[in-house]
Structure formats: structure tokens, C-alpha cells
């Protein structure tokens, strides 16, 4: 059975992978003109989720009994 800690880790790895993949796509692929804005908005949204995740895991506050 998955604990809270494992679920958080899985979600974190998923968000980091998606963010990395989108950044790679922006750097190395030529995006069609019609899709470029959508991809940029998506990268911004996932980037915000990534920053939230990093601040959660590496923040200064204690996280409770899970740790």
C-alpha cells in the first residue's frame, strides 16, 4: 500500500519529468506557429507546479510526522 510519502514522491517525479520534457521540447524542437503559445503556457503552468513541489520538499518548515 502506498503511503503519503511514496505518493508525494511519485507525483514529484512525474511533475519533474513532464517539466524537463517540455523544456527539452522547447529547446530542441521547432514548434508549429499555432502550437507555440499553447506549449509556452503549459510550460509556465507546469513550472509553477514544479516550483511549488520543490519548495514543499526543501522548505524550511517541518513537514510533520511523515519525515
C-alpha positions in Angstrom: 0.0 0.0 0.0 1.3 3.4 -0.9 2.0 5.8 2.0 1.6 9.6 1.7 5.4 9.9 1.4 5.5 7.5 -1.6 2.6 9.1 -3.3 4.3 12.5 -2.9 7.5 11.1 -4.4 5.7 9.6 -7.4 3.8 12.9 -8.1 7.1 14.8 -7.7 9.0 12.6 -10.1 6.1 12.8 -12.6 5.9 16.7 -12.4 9.7 16.9 -12.7 9.7 14.6 -15.7 6.9 16.5 -17.5 8.7 19.8 -16.8 12.0 18.5 -18.1 10.4 17.0 -21.2 8.6 20.2 -22.0 11.8 22.3 -21.6 13.6 19.8 -23.8 10.9 20.2 -26.4 11.2 23.9 -26.4 15.0 23.9 -26.7 15.4 21.2 -29.4 12.2 21.1 -31.4 10.8 23.6 -33.8 7.2 24.1 -32.7 4.5 24.9 -35.2 3.4 28.5 -35.0 -0.1 27.7 -33.9 1.0 25.5 -31.0 3.9 27.5 -29.7 1.8 29.7 -27.4 0.0 26.7 -26.0 3.2 24.9 -25.2 4.7 28.1 -23.6 1.6 28.4 -21.4 1.8 24.8 -20.5 5.5 25.1 -19.6 4.6 28.1 -17.3 1.9 26.1 -15.6 4.0 23.0 -15.0 6.9 25.3 -14.0 4.7 26.7 -11.2 3.8 23.2 -10.1 7.5 22.3 -10.1 8.4 25.3 -8.0 5.6 24.5 -5.5 6.8 20.9 -5.3 10.5 22.0 -4.7 9.5 24.5 -2.1 7.4 21.8 -0.3 10.2 19.3 -0.2 13.1 21.7 0.5 11.3 24.3 2.5 12.4 25.5 6.0 9.3 24.3 7.9 8.9 20.9 9.4 6.6 18.7 7.4 5.2 16.7 10.3 5.2 13.1 11.3 5.9 11.8 7.7 9.5 12.8 7.8 
